[in-house]
Structures are given as C-alpha cells and as structure tokens.
Amino acid sequence: PECRCLEELRPLALVDGILAKRNLGTNRGMAPITVALGPGFTAGADVDAVIETQRGHNLGRVIYEGSAAPNTGIPGKIAGFDRERVIHSPARGILRNVAAITDTVQKGQTIAIIETENGNVPVTATLDGLLRGLIRDGYPVTQGFKIADIDPRINEYNNCFTVSDKATSVDAVCLHVGVTP
C-alpha cells in the first residue's frame, strides 16, 4: 500500500491494470513511465498515458493528453442482457464459492455466499446462463464489488477459457508501453 516495493524494484514502467474505474493512488512518481487502463486517470497529470477500455471505435487507443471515456456503469450487452448479467456483492465480507466457472446456472440459484460479521448472505444468479466469471474463493469483498459474470449464451463454453476481444485489444496496446506518438 505504501509502494515500498516500487522503491526497491525501481521498475522502468508501471501499468495500473486494476480496472477500478477510478484512480486508487497511481501517480507519475512511481516509475519513469506510467500507464493506466480506463477511466479515472488523466494522461499528463496522473500518468503518462491512458489506454481506452470502453468498447467502440476508440477501444485500445493510447491517450497521451486527457482522459479515457467516463464509466457508463452499464456492462456490454450480450444476447439482450447487460446489467443483469454482472453480479455485485450484496454485502462486505469473505466470498465463498458455491458454483464454479463453467457451471450452467439458473436464475435464483445460489452461486456464492458472503460471510459477514452478521451471518452469511447468499449471492444468487440473476439469469439463466453460463457462469463465465467468478472471484476466487476466500477473497475479501466490499458491498457493490463486481464478483461474477453470467453469459446467457450457454453454448459459449469456450469463452470461459479465452481472453475477450476487449482484453485482447488492450493487451496489444500495453506491449507498446513507452512508445510516444
């Protein structure tokens, strides 16, 4: 948290890929080259460059002055579903998985439990589909933290093991850290 490891390691570049949709403290003093992914950063102020992570024509573009598009709060639409396919923690506590990535789940089915100081809080599937994303068992979560993703396309099983088009675009750009316009 105090970035002591950065003082010891002295990296040439630092890429903030937390994707918290806000800056959690990354700054240009952390390394000679600093890059951040997505909204919440300003190139030329917080970091040297920002990479656009919003799907669309600018996905993967490197921004050397200014900011990425603001967070819309709406996940990409898949088979007619957007907000309901992404599940957020209903409470603060420790996540305990009941289901696993690749499981076919039904709306209302318990997929995880949040262990809180006041007891367990179930996390249920918001729609029928394929569980393609789930935070690891035992992870501490805050209320509202994104913890799971359901794909309504049950036949897209292989997507559980591959990198998305969005991640592929952003990864390709990260290979060019330090390249100036």
N, C-alpha and C positions, 0 to 999 in steps of 0.2 A: 503493500500500500504506500509506503514512503519512497518507493522507487530506488531503494538501496542497491538492488541487483543491477540497475542500469548504470550506477556509478562504478560498480565492479566490472561489469561486462563491457561497458563503453561501446555499444553497438554502432555500426555505421548508419543504420536506418532502423526506424521503429514504425511498424504498421499497426494502427489501432483497428482491429477487426472485431471488436466486441459486439458491434451492431446493436448498441443500446438505444440508438436513435437520439442520442444526446452525448455531449462530451462529459466523461466522468473524471476528467483531470489531465488528459493528454495535452502536452504543450511542446513547442518547438525547442525547448531547452533539453529535452530528453535524449536527443540524438541529432547528429548533423543533418539528417534527412528524416522528416516526419510525414507520414501519410495516414489519412483516416478514411474509413469507409462509411458513407452515408450521411444522413442529416445530423445537425448539431455541431458541426465544425465549420470554421471559416479559413480557407486557404489564404496564406499570407498573414494571418493573425495567430490562430491556434496551432496550425500545422502548415507544412509547406505545400501539400496538395491534398485534395479531397477527391475520392472516387465516387461517382454517382451510382447508387444502388437501386434507384427506383426503375422498375421495368418501363420500357419505352425506348424512344429513339436515342436518348442520352445514356442509357444503361452502360456502365463501364467507362464512361468518359472521365478523363482526368481534368480536374478543375484546379487551376493554379492561382486564381483570384476569385474570391467569393465562396458561396456555399452550395451544397447539394440541395436538391428539391426538398422541401419540408415533408415530414412524415404525414401521410394521409390518415394513418390509423386503420386503413382498410386493406386486408390481405388481397392478393391477386385472386381473381375469380377462376374456379375450376369446376367444370360441369354445373355451372349455375350457382355455386356456393362460394362465399367469400368469408365474411366474419365468422360464421358458424363453424367453419372447418378448423379454425385455430382455437385452441383451448388455453385459457389462462387460469392460474392458480386462484382458487376461491378463498385462500387463507395463507397466512405466513406459517411456515413450519418446515418439516422434512418430508420430501416426496418419497413415497413408497409405491413402486410399480406393481400393478395387478396384471396388466396386459403387457405385451411386448410389441416392438416394431415388427411389422408384417402380419399382425393379427387382424382378422376381419372382425369389426366391432359393430354393435347395434346401438342406435340412439337410446340413451338412458343407461347403458351398460357401464359399470364401474371399471375404469381403466387404471386408476391410481387412487392413493389415499394420501392426504396431507396430515402428518402427525403434528398436532399443535399442543400448546400448553393446556388447552381446554378439551382435549379429546381429538378423535380422528374426524377428518372432513373428507367425504368421498368426492372424487373427480369423475364425472360421467361423460360419455361420448355424446356429442351434440348432434350427430347424424350417423347414418349407416355408412360404413366405408372401410377403408384400409388404413390402419394406424401406421403412418409413414414417418412420424417424428415423435420422440418422447424423451424428455430429460432423464438423465441417468438416475437410477435408484439411489436413495440416500442423499440427494442434492438438497441443500437448503434453499427454499424459495420464499419470495415475498408475495403478498397478495397482488394479483394482477400480472404476475410474471408469466411469460409465454412458456407453456410446458409441453404442449402436444399439438400435432397436426394430423388431421384425418383427410385422406383423399377419397372422395366419393366414387372414384373410378376403381372399383375392386380389381379390375383386370390390369392395373398398372403396378403390379407386384414388384417388378424390377426397379421401379423408381425408389424403392426403399434402400437400394444399394448403389445408386448412382448420384452424381452431383447434378444439381438443377442447372437449367440454362442460365439463370441469373448468376449463380455461383461461378459457373464456368467463365462467363463474361468478366466478372470482377477479378477472378484469379488470374486471367490472362493479362489484365492491366497491372496487377501487382507485380508481375515479373519485370516490369519496366520501371521499378522504383528508382528514382534519381534521374530519369530521362527528362530533360526540360524541353519545353515547346520550341 
